[in-house]
Amino acid sequence: MPPAHDDHPPRFPRTRLLAALAALATVAAGLTVRAVTGGWFGKYAGDALYTVLVYALVVFVWPRVTPVRAAIGALAFSWAVELAQLTPVPAALSEASVVARLVLGSTFGAADLVAYAAGALLAASAHTLLERRSLRRRERATTVP
């Protein structure tokens, strides 16, 4: 990556800010989807948004991460949580804590794995588009008219 110019602020604090805003927007979207929809759409949209949230948190912690690596990390985490539901541990923790219920769930569902993959793909696609847009903007700013 080329060094930052004096007239352009470093992009990583901006990346972290955008990731934090994306995380907040994702939580709001998830709560809204659950409140206004029902059935399979509400459930699987919520699952996809769970992975989008994990993705945003990965980017917040590692702002230089590529979209593919962030997607793999978010998907691996989401799948690990879902596969852990094959054991009695998440169900027991979910009974004791609302936070554990929100983060860990309690019951395994194979279709959830597909929803998580859709969320990772959605987040990586949005991240890639934003990076390309930012790169074009930086290139235009550095070209001399």
N, C-alpha and C positions, 0 to 999 in steps of 0.2 A: 504494500500500500504506500502511495506517495506521501511524503510529509505534508502536514496541514499547512496551509498558507496563513500568513499573519491576518489577512482580512477575512478568513473563513474559520469559524470555530470548529474544534474537533467534533467529529460526528458521533462519537461513542456516548457522551452524555445525552445527546439527542436520541440516540438509539435506545438508551435505557428509559428515557422519558416516554418515548413512543411505546415501548414494551409495557411499561407500567400502565399507561393509558389503555392499551389494548387489553391488558389483564382486567382492568376495571370494567371496560366495556363488555368483555366476555362474561364476567360475572353478572352484570346487569342483563345481558342478553339471555343468559341461562335462566336467571330468575324469571324474566319476562316470558320466555318460552314455556316454562313449567306452569306459570300462572294462567296463561291465556290459551294454551293448547292442551290437548290430552292425547291419549292413545299412543300409537307407535311413534308418531311424529315428535311429540313432546319428549318421549323417552330417548329416542335415538338422536334427536337434535341436542338434547342435554348431554348425552354421551360424547358426541362430536365436539361440543363446546368445552367439555372437560379437557379434552386433549388440546384444544386451541389455548386454553388457559395454561396448561403445562408448558406448551410451546412458548407462550409469551414470557413465562417465568424463566425458561431456559435462556431466551434471548436477553432478558433483563440481567441475569447472572453472567452470561458470556456474550456480550454485545458483538463480538467479532465472529460468532458462530455462523456457519453457512446455513442457508435454508434447509438443505438436505440433512445436515447433521442435527440441526434443531428438530426436524421432523422425526428423524430416527430416535433421538433421545426422548422426545415427548411420547412417541408411539411405544417405545420400549417400556417407559414408566407406566403408561396407561395399561398396556397388556400385562405387565407384572402385577399391577394392582388387581386386574380382573382375574388373572390366573390364581392369585392368592385367595380369591373367593372360593376356590375349590377346597380350601381348608376351613376349619371352623374359626380361625383366628379373627378375620375381619367381622364376621357376624357377632362374635362375642364383644369385640371392641365397639361395634356399632350400637350394641345395646347399652353400653356404658356412656357413650358420648355422641352428641349430635355432630360434632366436628368430624369424628371418626366415621360416622355414617355418611357424611357428605364426601369425604376424601376416599374412603375405602369401599363404600357400598357393603353389601352383605351377601348377595346371591350371584353366582356365576351365570352369564348368558353369552353364548357363543356369538350371537348377533352383535353384541356390544363391541366385540373385537373389530368388526367391519365399520361400525360407527366411529370408533377411535381412529381407524385408518383414514376415514373420510375427513375427520377433523384435522389430522396431521397434514393431509394433502391440501386442504383448504388454507391452513395457516402458512404452509411452505409456499403456496402459490401467491398469496397476498404479500408475503415477505419478499419473494423474488421480484414481484412487480414494483414494490416500493424501492428495493435496492436499485433496480434498473432505472427507475425515474430519478432517484437521487444521483446516480452516476451520470445520467444525461444532463442533469442540472449542473453538476460540478464541471462537466466537460464544457458546457456552454459558458460557464463563468470564467474558465481559464483560457478560452480562445480569445484572441485579439481581433477586434473588428477591423 
